[in-house]
Amino acid sequence: MPIALIVGLGNVGAEYEATRHNAGFWFVNNLAKQTNATFRQETKFHGEVARLEKSDWKGWLLKPTTFMNRSGQSVIALANFYKISPEQILVVHDELDLPVGTARLKQGGGHGGHNGLKDIIANLGANFYRLRIGIGHPGNRAEVVNYVLHAPSRDEQISIDTSIDAALKILPFLFKDEMAKAMQVLHS
């Protein structure tokens, strides 16, 4: 089934806008800008929603405005309302376990300690797609919270932006339900 909903994870508020934990927001914001889609606050979906209509695809973009650890509340509300199955959902998020500048696509799996994913899995199950945007790891588990809630260096930001651009280029494959092709292109 083709993707019908693309969810970007992040923290709401100007103080978090430039932080690594907002890589998912950066992705959907770039996609909205490229396609002239406009986000609007939707209280019933606990988030900002945009309708994306391209010649080859129609679907939804979602930025949950809940706390990160309640992201699933937003995703399940929109998915249930529009009858979108987990297999039609792509969640875009920051990934500590990938080097800066790397993007990887996969279906299913655990939450890897990511509180946004943890809540989405609790609400939806784990069978949705994930686009993991590498932000690197601080090297010490005790520093993770501080690390994700701070902005990347200028060079890291350039690398992250490059990985987001590469990931945006595989969307036509996701819209046509060509997941293997999308992974092949992104991962090579």
trRosetta pair geometry for C-beta under 8 A, 3 or more apart (Angstrom, degrees):
i j d omega theta_ij theta_ji phi_ij phi_ji
1 4 7.7 -37 150 -21 107 105
1 85 6.8 59 74 57 165 121
1 87 5.3 90 48 113 120 111
1 88 5.1 -62 122 -78 122 93
1 177 6.0 -151 125 -107 8 124
2 57 7.1 -141 157 -121 141 104
2 88 6.9 39 92 -132 44 90
2 174 6.8 107 -158 149 76 55
2 175 5.5 32 -164 -171 127 32
2 176 6.3 -1 -101 -88 118 3
2 177 4.3 -91 -70 -51 68 86
3 6 6.4 51 157 -65 129 84
3 59 6.5 22 120 -119 75 170
3 88 5.8 138 -137 -172 33 58
3 89 7.1 99 -145 -111 82 8
3 90 4.8 -3 -136 -20 137 113
3 129 6.8 -69 -95 37 112 142
3 174 4.5 4 2 158 128 107
3 175 6.5 -64 48 -83 93 46
4 59 4.6 -167 -163 -124 43 109
4 60 6.8 30 147 20 69 88
4 82 7.4 -162 142 124 127 127
4 84 4.8 -150 87 -127 127 115
4 88 4.1 10 16 162 102 123
4 89 7.3 -42 58 -73 76 54
5 59 6.0 -146 -67 179 36 108
5 60 4.8 -8 -114 65 77 101
5 61 7.9 162 -159 -88 57 22
5 62 6.3 7 -172 -1 101 119
5 75 7.7 127 137 -150 141 83
5 78 6.5 140 -133 118 142 121
5 79 6.4 -104 10 -88 167 82
5 82 7.5 142 -66 71 120 137
5 84 5.0 75 -16 161 125 164
5 88 6.4 76 18 121 86 88
5 89 4.8 -19 72 -112 106 77
5 90 7.2 180 94 30 55 66
6 28 6.1 165 121 -103 107 103
6 31 6.9 -24 104 81 154 169
6 52 7.7 10 27 9 118 150
6 59 6.8 85 -6 120 88 128
6 60 7.3 -174 30 94 63 54
6 61 5.3 -21 70 -110 96 68
6 62 7.2 168 87 24 46 74
6 89 7.9 163 -87 -161 28 55
6 90 4.8 -14 -113 69 72 105
6 92 6.7 25 -179 -15 92 113
7 24 7.2 -6 127 178 64 129
7 28 7.6 -51 176 -64 17 143
7 61 7.9 155 -88 -164 32 48
7 62 4.7 -25 -108 71 75 104
7 63 7.7 149 -160 -86 61 32
7 64 7.1 28 -164 -24 109 96
7 71 7.6 113 165 175 133 114
7 74 7.8 137 -139 105 123 109
7 75 5.5 -9 -97 -101 158 107
7 89 6.5 12 -4 -173 113 102
7 90 7.0 178 25 90 70 51
7 91 4.7 -19 69 -111 110 68
7 92 6.8 -178 88 21 52 73
7 120 7.8 154 98 -110 159 142
8 24 3.7 159 -171 151 65 80
8 25 4.8 131 136 -83 124 31
8 26 7.5 -172 -164 38 136 40
8 27 5.3 -177 -111 64 117 93
8 28 3.4 -124 -23 -4 136 121
8 29 7.3 -120 85 -17 175 71
8 61 7.3 11 -4 -173 103 93
8 62 7.3 177 24 86 66 51
8 63 5.3 -20 67 -97 98 82
8 92 4.9 -22 -107 66 66 111
8 93 7.9 157 -159 -73 47 53
9 21 7.8 -78 126 168 94 75
9 23 8.0 14 73 66 80 70
9 24 3.7 74 43 38 59 162
9 25 7.3 -84 95 -36 25 73
9 64 7.0 0 -117 32 63 110
9 68 6.7 72 -178 -138 105 89
9 71 5.8 -10 -120 -120 102 156
9 91 6.5 37 -31 -178 110 95
9 92 6.8 -166 12 85 77 56
9 93 4.4 11 39 -100 129 92
9 94 7.4 -110 85 7 107 76
9 114 7.9 76 118 169 165 123
9 116 4.2 91 -149 160 141 165
9 117 7.7 -61 -62 -49 165 69
10 16 6.9 146 167 132 91 119
10 21 6.4 126 -138 123 58 75
10 22 3.7 53 -138 -129 116 71
10 23 7.4 177 -86 37 97 36
10 24 5.2 -153 -41 65 84 91
10 25 3.3 -22 -14 -26 156 117
10 26 7.7 127 -79 -14 138 67
10 63 6.6 -22 40 -155 108 103
10 68 7.6 -98 135 -94 14 97
11 16 3.7 -86 89 171 112 164
11 19 6.9 0 40 59 121 130
11 21 5.7 39 -9 104 108 123
11 22 6.1 -86 32 -74 73 94
11 67 7.8 4 -126 -148 84 53
11 68 5.8 -43 -81 -50 83 106
11 149 7.7 18 9 -117 158 86
12 16 7.0 64 72 52 16 133
12 65 4.9 56 -69 -146 148 73
13 16 5.1 73 70 15 88 102
13 17 7.3 -124 101 -39 45 79
14 17 5.5 -23 -150 -17 39 122
16 19 5.0 -60 -161 19 62 125
16 21 6.8 -53 -168 69 109 110
16 22 5.9 137 145 -53 90 125
16 149 7.0 -61 -120 -145 89 77
17 22 6.4 -83 -161 57 25 180
17 25 7.9 -104 -140 104 56 147
18 22 7.3 25 2 47 1 138
18 151 4.2 -3 129 -101 105 115
19 22 5.4 97 67 0 72 104
19 148 6.7 67 160 150 109 53
19 149 5.2 -21 -155 -157 148 34
19 150 5.9 93 -128 46 92 5
19 151 5.8 -86 -93 -70 46 53
20 23 6.4 -4 -179 -38 53 102
20 94 5.5 105 151 -141 80 151
20 135 4.3 101 -168 -159 119 146
20 147 6.8 -24 38 143 148 71
20 148 4.9 -109 79 -142 109 51
20 149 7.7 -63 41 -30 87 15
20 150 6.9 16 -1 70 101 53
20 151 7.3 150 -35 -134 71 22
20 152 5.6 97 -79 -50 95 92
20 160 7.9 -145 -127 -94 77 157
21 68 6.9 -54 171 -91 129 149
21 94 5.5 -113 -125 19 33 149
21 148 4.2 73 -61 161 97 101
21 149 6.0 3 -6 -81 129 53
22 25 4.4 -39 -173 37 88 119
22 26 6.0 98 126 -29 84 91
22 94 7.5 41 35 -41 21 124
23 26 5.4 -49 -149 31 36 117
23 27 6.6 41 153 -23 65 100
23 92 7.3 -124 119 148 82 92
23 93 6.7 79 75 174 102 29
23 94 4.0 122 22 -77 123 83
23 133 4.0 -156 156 83 137 140
23 135 6.1 -135 -44 -62 142 115
23 160 6.3 -110 -118 -169 110 125
23 164 7.4 -153 -169 -76 87 115
24 27 5.7 -49 -153 29 33 113
24 28 6.8 18 157 -6 66 104
24 63 7.9 152 120 -120 97 81
24 91 7.3 -24 -131 172 135 67
24 92 4.2 146 -133 102 81 80
24 93 4.7 -9 -61 -92 123 45
24 94 6.7 -96 -23 -23 84 69
24 116 7.8 -133 6 119 158 167
24 133 7.1 -169 -65 15 55 127
25 28 6.3 -63 -147 44 32 99
25 29 5.9 34 156 -22 68 112
25 63 5.6 62 -114 -130 86 123
26 29 5.8 -59 -145 39 25 113
26 30 6.4 27 156 -20 63 107
26 133 7.8 169 63 167 116 175
26 160 7.4 40 96 139 162 115
26 161 7.7 -103 165 -98 135 69
26 164 6.0 -85 120 -100 108 158
27 30 6.0 -60 -154 34 27 109
27 31 6.5 23 152 -16 64 108
27 92 4.4 -100 67 152 153 155
27 131 7.0 153 -159 100 167 133
27 133 6.6 -153 -52 -54 124 141
27 164 5.2 -147 -97 -140 76 108
27 167 6.7 -38 -131 92 120 135
27 168 7.4 -173 -156 -68 81 90
28 31 5.4 -50 -144 39 38 114
28 32 6.2 42 154 -22 68 103
28 50 7.8 157 169 32 108 125
28 61 4.9 144 -161 -168 115 116
28 62 7.6 -96 -137 58 162 32
28 63 6.0 -169 80 -66 146 97
28 92 6.5 169 -40 49 90 138
29 32 5.7 -52 -146 35 30 112
29 33 6.4 32 153 -20 64 106
29 63 8.0 39 -56 -70 82 140
30 33 5.7 -55 -148 36 31 112
30 34 6.3 31 154 -19 65 106
30 164 5.9 112 20 149 160 126
30 165 7.7 -109 171 -82 154 60
30 168 6.3 -93 117 -75 121 141
31 34 5.8 -55 -148 36 30 111
31 35 6.3 -1 163 6 65 115
31 37 7.4 -5 122 35 79 129
31 52 7.3 -23 144 -107 110 144
31 61 6.5 176 93 -103 123 140
31 168 6.2 -170 -84 -123 83 106
31 171 7.3 124 -122 -76 120 158
32 35 6.4 -77 -144 52 25 92
32 36 7.8 -78 169 101 58 5
32 37 4.2 -99 -139 71 75 97
32 38 7.1 121 -175 -79 116 20
32 39 6.2 -26 -131 -36 162 93
32 50 5.3 65 -114 67 117 176
32 52 7.5 -110 -102 -88 64 104
32 61 6.0 -146 -71 80 100 170
33 36 7.7 26 -170 -72 26 36
34 168 6.9 121 -9 -173 162 140
35 52 5.7 38 115 -144 156 96
35 54 6.3 -76 -133 -72 125 99
37 50 4.1 92 153 163 113 129
37 51 6.7 -159 -143 74 107 43
37 52 4.9 -39 -83 -93 148 74
37 53 8.0 139 -92 17 101 63
37 61 6.2 105 125 15 151 136
38 50 5.9 170 77 -123 28 106
39 48 4.1 32 177 162 120 116
39 49 6.7 137 -147 63 70 21
39 50 4.6 -64 -83 -54 57 104
39 61 7.1 -84 -89 97 91 114
39 63 6.5 -2 -135 19 144 119
40 48 6.6 162 74 -153 18 76
40 49 6.3 -35 61 62 71 74
40 50 7.3 121 8 -84 69 62
41 47 7.8 -155 -142 125 56 25
41 48 5.6 -43 -89 -97 51 73
41 65 7.1 3 -131 -19 93 158
42 45 4.3 26 103 32 117 108
42 46 8.0 -34 94 14 75 22
42 47 6.4 -5 56 71 90 60
42 48 7.1 127 12 -125 80 23
42 49 4.5 4 0 8 134 123
42 78 7.9 84 94 -88 141 105
43 46 7.1 30 -168 -77 40 43
44 77 6.4 -175 145 169 65 128
44 81 7.4 89 131 -77 118 151
45 49 5.7 57 68 -52 153 128
45 62 6.8 -110 155 -132 131 118
45 74 5.8 61 158 -159 70 75
45 77 4.8 175 -126 103 52 119
45 78 4.5 47 -136 -66 121 94
45 81 7.2 -84 -84 12 99 146
46 64 6.1 10 116 -149 93 81
46 65 6.2 -148 164 53 60 80
46 66 5.1 20 161 -48 123 103
46 70 7.7 -89 158 129 148 109
46 73 5.4 0 52 115 165 101
46 74 4.0 -120 85 -92 102 84
46 77 6.0 113 14 21 99 151
47 62 5.2 53 116 -171 149 89
47 63 5.5 174 -173 84 105 46
47 64 4.3 -69 -91 -110 122 35
47 65 4.9 163 -112 -2 47 80
47 66 7.3 -51 -68 -9 86 80
47 74 4.2 79 -34 -157 121 133
47 78 7.3 -53 46 -38 126 129
48 62 7.3 149 79 -156 53 46
48 63 4.4 -3 55 56 101 103
48 65 6.2 91 -21 -48 80 112
49 60 6.2 -30 -160 -164 97 108
49 61 7.0 145 -160 79 46 60
49 62 5.6 -8 -104 -103 73 73
49 78 6.8 166 -103 -109 125 135
50 60 7.2 142 75 -161 49 58
50 61 4.2 -6 57 55 99 111
51 58 7.6 -6 -180 -167 90 85
51 60 6.4 -37 -107 -104 51 66
51 61 7.9 -134 -57 20 9 82
52 57 7.1 -5 117 113 103 100
52 58 7.0 169 92 -149 62 40
52 59 5.5 -13 61 67 103 70
52 60 6.8 170 15 -101 90 12
52 61 5.5 82 -34 -25 117 101
53 57 7.7 -167 -145 98 34 56
53 58 4.9 9 -113 -112 75 86
54 57 4.8 21 53 51 104 83
54 58 7.5 -159 34 -69 58 49
54 175 7.3 -47 62 -129 129 163
56 172 6.6 37 85 -138 149 86
56 175 5.5 94 119 127 102 138
56 176 7.1 -32 166 -64 124 92
57 171 8.0 -112 26 153 166 100
57 172 7.9 -151 -22 -122 131 52
57 175 3.7 -76 -76 -147 137 129
59 175 7.8 -139 -7 -116 131 91
60 78 6.5 -162 128 171 158 132
60 82 6.8 166 -20 10 144 169
60 84 7.7 -103 30 -53 124 157
62 74 6.5 162 167 144 124 112
62 75 6.8 139 107 -100 151 64
62 78 5.6 -143 -92 15 147 168
64 70 7.5 -170 165 99 135 72
64 71 4.4 161 44 -134 165 72
64 73 7.5 110 -146 66 127 78
64 74 3.5 172 -115 38 99 159
64 75 6.8 -50 -66 -39 122 76
64 116 7.7 165 49 -142 140 109
65 74 7.2 130 26 -94 56 143
66 70 3.8 -105 152 93 133 108
66 71 6.1 -170 66 -80 114 37
66 73 5.4 98 -61 58 165 119
66 74 5.4 -154 -2 -35 115 112
67 70 4.9 72 58 16 79 105
68 71 6.0 -11 -167 -39 42 108
68 115 5.2 80 119 88 104 112
68 116 4.7 -74 -176 -65 84 93
69 115 4.0 -50 -91 164 83 122
69 116 7.0 -97 -83 -71 33 45
69 118 7.1 -16 -138 69 77 113
69 119 5.5 132 179 -42 47 132
70 73 4.8 -11 169 8 89 123
70 74 7.5 90 126 -14 78 91
70 119 5.8 -152 -116 -160 18 163
71 74 5.9 -58 -165 35 47 110
71 75 6.2 38 147 -16 77 109
71 115 8.0 124 4 119 110 73
71 116 4.1 39 3 -150 150 83
71 117 7.9 -1 65 -48 137 26
71 119 5.2 130 47 76 74 124
71 120 5.6 -35 100 -53 104 94
72 75 5.5 -57 -140 42 38 110
72 76 5.8 33 164 -17 73 109
72 119 3.7 -145 -2 139 110 82
72 120 4.2 -173 -88 -86 87 36
72 121 7.4 -87 -90 29 133 36
72 122 5.7 -143 2 62 177 87
72 123 3.4 157 169 4 119 131
72 124 6.5 -147 -145 -10 101 92
73 76 6.5 -56 -141 38 20 104
73 77 6.5 24 156 -23 57 110
73 119 7.2 -40 -15 162 75 126
73 123 6.9 -161 -64 -83 36 153
74 77 5.9 -58 -151 31 27 112
74 78 6.7 13 159 -7 64 107
75 78 6.4 -65 -153 41 29 101
75 79 5.9 23 157 -16 68 116
75 89 6.9 73 -168 -156 116 148
75 91 7.4 -17 -107 -92 147 113
75 120 5.3 29 36 -123 155 98
75 123 6.6 135 73 88 102 138
75 124 6.4 -55 115 -42 123 134
76 79 5.6 -57 -135 44 30 111
76 80 5.8 30 165 -19 67 109
76 123 4.2 -110 -47 163 134 128
76 124 6.0 -156 -84 -64 91 88
77 80 6.3 -57 -145 37 21 106
77 81 6.4 20 157 -19 59 112
78 81 5.7 -58 -146 36 30 112
78 82 6.3 -3 167 10 67 111
78 84 7.3 -6 124 30 80 130
79 82 6.8 -74 -142 53 22 87
79 83 7.9 44 166 -133 55 4
79 84 4.4 -100 -140 67 71 96
79 85 7.6 122 -172 -77 111 7
79 86 7.5 35 -160 -74 152 53
79 89 6.4 -31 -97 -71 125 133
79 124 6.9 50 52 -106 167 119
80 83 7.4 20 -170 -77 29 43
84 88 5.0 -121 -170 84 87 125
84 89 6.3 102 139 -63 117 93
85 88 5.1 90 59 7 73 103
85 89 7.7 -137 101 -14 43 93
86 89 5.6 -61 -153 25 41 117
86 124 4.9 137 -97 167 113 111
86 125 5.7 -76 -63 68 167 101
86 126 8.0 73 176 82 147 16
86 127 4.6 90 112 76 131 89
86 128 4.4 -102 -175 -64 84 81
87 107 7.7 23 -130 -148 72 129
87 127 5.9 -32 -69 135 76 108
87 128 7.1 -137 -78 -106 23 48
87 129 7.8 67 -158 -28 42 89
89 124 7.3 -53 44 -171 157 159
89 128 4.2 -38 80 -138 105 120
89 129 6.6 -179 94 33 51 78
90 128 7.2 -175 -87 169 22 97
90 129 4.5 -28 -105 83 70 113
90 130 7.4 156 -160 -95 61 16
90 131 5.9 34 177 -16 107 106
90 174 6.5 10 -59 -168 147 148
91 116 7.8 176 179 132 128 111
91 117 6.9 135 123 -102 150 82
91 120 6.2 73 -94 168 158 175
91 128 5.8 67 -9 121 107 131
91 129 7.1 166 20 89 67 55
91 130 5.3 -26 68 -109 91 70
91 131 7.3 -171 89 25 40 71
92 130 7.7 145 -91 -165 30 55
92 131 4.4 -17 -106 67 78 109
92 133 6.7 44 -179 -22 88 112
92 167 7.8 120 -127 145 120 149
93 114 6.1 80 153 -175 148 154
93 116 6.1 -177 -116 79 134 134
93 117 6.4 -100 6 -53 173 103
93 130 6.7 -40 27 -159 105 101
93 131 7.6 137 20 76 57 61
93 132 6.5 -22 71 -114 79 58
93 133 6.9 -161 99 24 29 89
94 114 7.7 168 73 -122 74 125
94 132 8.0 31 155 -162 15 64
94 133 5.6 -51 -106 73 45 96
94 135 4.7 7 -165 -18 105 135
94 148 6.5 141 105 -140 151 107
95 98 4.4 41 104 16 120 110
95 104 7.4 -50 42 40 170 104
95 112 7.5 23 -140 99 83 157
95 114 7.8 -52 -104 -65 58 138
95 132 3.7 44 -47 -177 147 103
95 133 6.1 152 11 62 92 38
95 134 5.4 -47 73 -92 101 47
95 135 6.5 149 60 12 44 82
96 112 7.5 -175 45 145 99 120
96 113 7.7 -32 32 74 137 120
96 135 6.3 -36 -90 65 46 96
96 136 7.2 -25 -152 107 52 25
96 137 4.8 74 176 -91 90 84
96 144 6.6 -8 -113 -138 154 108
96 147 7.8 83 -116 101 110 133
96 148 7.3 -65 -74 -72 106 112
97 112 6.3 -98 -7 -163 132 141
97 134 8.0 -93 83 -120 42 86
97 137 6.8 38 -87 -56 38 121
98 102 4.4 -132 168 82 111 121
98 103 7.7 99 145 -91 157 21
98 104 6.1 -162 -100 3 146 117
98 132 5.8 129 -11 131 144 114
98 133 7.6 -163 72 132 136 19
98 134 3.0 -106 111 -97 103 102
98 135 7.5 72 70 17 84 47
98 136 7.6 -72 95 -65 49 37
99 102 4.9 82 64 -9 76 125
99 134 5.1 23 75 168 35 147
99 136 5.7 26 -148 -88 44 80
100 134 5.6 -156 -94 123 16 98
100 135 6.1 22 -98 -158 76 25
100 136 4.2 -22 -40 -33 90 112
100 152 7.0 135 -130 -144 130 139
100 156 4.9 -76 -157 -141 151 88
100 159 4.8 70 141 99 97 139
100 160 6.3 -64 -164 -60 85 83
101 134 6.3 -40 47 78 35 118
101 156 7.8 -124 -41 -149 89 54
101 159 3.2 -66 -73 176 107 107
101 160 6.4 -91 -76 -63 50 39
101 162 6.0 8 -140 68 91 112
101 163 5.0 167 -165 -43 37 116
102 134 3.6 46 56 -2 87 147
102 163 5.9 5 57 -116 6 141
103 131 6.5 1 -175 180 104 90
103 132 6.8 161 -156 82 52 55
103 133 5.5 -12 -107 -106 88 59
103 134 6.7 -123 -68 2 41 87
103 163 4.2 151 -32 175 102 102
103 164 7.1 141 -72 -75 141 34
103 166 5.9 172 34 81 131 108
103 167 4.3 -103 156 -62 162 115
103 186 6.1 -85 99 -172 98 115
104 131 7.6 168 84 -155 39 48
104 132 4.8 -12 61 56 88 107
104 134 7.5 69 -2 -45 95 98
104 186 7.1 144 -120 129 34 121
104 187 6.5 53 -122 -93 77 96
105 129 6.7 -5 -169 -176 91 108
105 130 7.3 166 -150 86 46 52
105 131 5.4 -15 -100 -104 77 71
105 132 7.6 -170 -77 17 27 77
105 167 7.7 147 -58 -134 102 98
105 170 7.1 -117 -38 109 148 155
105 179 7.5 -155 137 -163 130 83
105 182 5.9 -40 72 125 169 108
105 183 5.1 -129 72 -94 112 77
105 186 5.5 85 -2 61 112 157
105 187 7.5 -109 32 -45 86 100
106 109 6.1 37 120 -17 130 135
106 129 7.2 169 92 -152 33 66
106 130 5.6 -11 63 56 79 94
106 132 7.2 7 18 -8 102 115
106 183 7.7 75 -82 -109 52 122
107 127 6.8 12 171 -169 99 56
107 128 7.3 -143 -147 120 73 22
107 129 5.0 -43 -96 -97 76 68
107 130 7.4 157 -102 13 26 74
107 179 7.1 8 -39 -170 123 150
108 126 5.1 68 -146 130 69 97
108 127 5.4 -6 -84 -113 92 46
108 128 7.7 133 -70 46 44 37
109 112 7.7 8 141 -32 114 101
109 126 6.4 -156 55 175 31 121
109 130 6.9 -75 46 16 120 139
110 117 8.0 85 139 131 47 130
110 121 7.7 4 -155 -90 41 165
110 126 7.2 -28 -90 -131 30 143
111 114 5.2 -136 173 52 82 76
111 115 7.8 71 168 -83 132 16
111 117 4.0 166 -136 103 84 109
111 118 4.1 69 -156 -72 167 68
111 121 5.7 -113 -63 2 108 141
112 117 7.0 33 39 64 83 152
113 118 7.8 -22 -168 -51 14 120
113 144 7.8 -25 137 162 140 162
114 117 4.1 58 87 17 111 112
114 118 6.5 180 89 -20 55 85
115 118 5.2 -48 -141 31 35 120
115 119 6.6 31 161 -16 65 102
116 119 6.3 -61 -156 36 28 104
116 120 6.5 25 151 -16 65 109
117 120 5.5 -57 -145 39 35 111
117 121 6.0 36 157 -20 70 106
117 130 7.3 16 -113 -109 124 134
118 121 6.0 -56 -150 36 25 110
118 122 6.5 28 150 -21 61 108
119 122 5.4 -50 -146 34 35 116
119 123 6.4 24 156 -11 65 109
120 123 5.9 -65 -149 44 30 104
120 124 5.6 -19 170 22 71 119
120 128 7.1 -68 150 34 124 145
121 124 6.7 -73 -117 58 21 80
121 125 6.6 -23 -158 165 60 13
121 126 4.9 18 -130 -82 104 78
124 127 7.8 -125 137 44 95 73
124 128 6.1 21 123 -30 142 123
125 128 7.8 132 87 -19 74 84
129 174 7.6 -179 108 -135 169 120
129 179 7.3 -141 -104 -125 135 122
131 167 5.7 103 -173 -162 130 135
133 160 6.5 63 169 -154 113 91
133 163 6.0 137 -145 110 82 125
133 164 6.4 15 -122 -77 130 82
133 167 7.2 -77 -89 -21 92 158
134 160 7.6 -144 80 -107 64 77
134 163 6.4 -134 39 -137 90 174
135 148 7.1 84 107 -112 154 77
135 152 6.8 -132 -153 -76 91 123
135 156 7.7 59 -156 176 65 121
135 160 6.7 25 -101 -99 71 124
136 156 7.1 -85 11 -135 133 123
137 144 7.6 -30 -151 -103 79 90
137 147 7.6 55 -163 137 38 166
138 143 4.1 -111 112 101 151 121
138 144 6.2 -156 24 -83 118 46
138 146 7.6 47 -68 75 166 92
138 147 4.0 -132 -47 -78 125 146
139 143 7.3 12 59 50 68 134
140 143 4.5 69 76 7 98 110
140 144 7.9 -138 97 -37 55 71
141 144 5.8 -20 -162 -22 45 116
143 146 5.4 -65 -165 51 64 112
143 147 5.3 72 137 -35 86 108
144 147 5.5 -61 -145 35 28 116
144 148 6.3 16 166 -12 68 105
145 148 6.5 -58 -145 38 26 100
145 149 6.3 5 162 -1 62 118
146 149 6.2 -75 -146 49 24 100
146 150 6.4 15 160 -18 64 117
147 150 6.3 -73 -152 34 24 104
151 157 7.4 -5 174 -70 92 120
152 156 3.5 -121 173 100 118 123
152 157 4.8 160 83 -58 111 72
152 160 6.2 134 28 -12 165 137
153 156 4.5 94 50 8 77 105
153 157 6.9 -138 92 -9 39 86
154 157 5.7 -54 -150 33 28 113
154 158 6.7 31 152 -20 62 103
155 158 5.7 -50 -151 32 34 113
155 159 6.6 32 151 -16 64 105
156 159 5.6 -57 -151 38 35 111
156 160 6.2 34 152 -19 69 105
157 160 5.6 -52 -143 37 32 111
157 161 6.2 34 155 -20 65 106
158 161 5.8 -54 -147 37 28 112
158 162 6.4 32 152 -22 62 105
159 162 5.6 -53 -149 34 31 114
159 163 6.6 29 153 -17 64 103
160 163 5.8 -54 -151 36 33 109
160 164 6.4 35 150 -20 66 104
161 164 5.6 -52 -148 35 33 113
161 165 6.4 38 151 -21 65 102
162 165 5.6 -50 -149 33 32 114
162 166 6.6 34 151 -19 64 103
163 166 5.6 -50 -148 35 35 113
163 167 6.3 35 152 -19 65 106
164 167 5.6 -55 -147 38 32 112
164 168 6.4 39 152 -25 65 102
165 168 5.7 -50 -149 29 31 114
165 169 7.0 35 151 -25 60 102
166 169 5.9 -54 -161 25 34 115
166 170 7.6 27 148 -18 62 101
166 186 6.5 119 141 -134 102 73
167 170 6.1 -55 -159 28 41 107
167 171 7.9 66 145 -45 62 84
167 186 6.3 46 -105 -127 63 122
168 171 6.0 -23 -169 -15 46 117
169 172 8.0 -35 172 12 45 98
169 185 7.4 -122 110 141 102 130
170 173 5.3 -44 -177 33 73 116
170 174 6.5 73 130 -21 83 100
170 182 4.3 100 175 -150 117 85
170 185 5.3 166 -102 82 103 122
170 186 4.9 -31 -51 -57 154 106
171 174 5.3 -56 -149 37 44 112
171 175 6.1 45 154 -23 74 104
172 175 5.6 -54 -146 36 33 114
172 176 6.5 18 158 -7 65 109
173 176 6.0 -67 -149 46 31 100
173 178 4.1 -92 -164 78 83 104
173 179 7.2 142 140 -83 103 21
173 181 4.7 -146 -143 93 134 104
173 182 3.7 -180 97 -68 133 88
173 185 6.8 167 -21 20 153 135
174 177 7.6 37 -172 -77 33 27
174 178 7.5 -94 -62 54 24 66
174 179 6.9 57 -108 -93 66 65
174 182 5.4 59 -55 -88 77 156
178 181 4.1 -13 152 35 110 122
178 182 6.1 131 102 -27 75 88
179 182 5.4 -54 -148 34 33 115
179 183 6.4 32 156 -18 67 104
180 183 5.9 -55 -150 37 31 110
180 184 6.3 34 151 -22 64 107
181 184 5.5 -52 -146 35 32 115
181 185 6.3 28 158 -16 66 106
182 185 6.1 -59 -149 37 27 106
182 186 6.1 16 159 -11 65 114
183 186 5.9 -62 -139 44 28 105
183 187 5.5 7 170 -5 68 121
184 187 6.5 -65 -131 45 16 98
184 188 6.1 7 170 -18 58 120
185 188 6.5 -68 -143 33 19 104
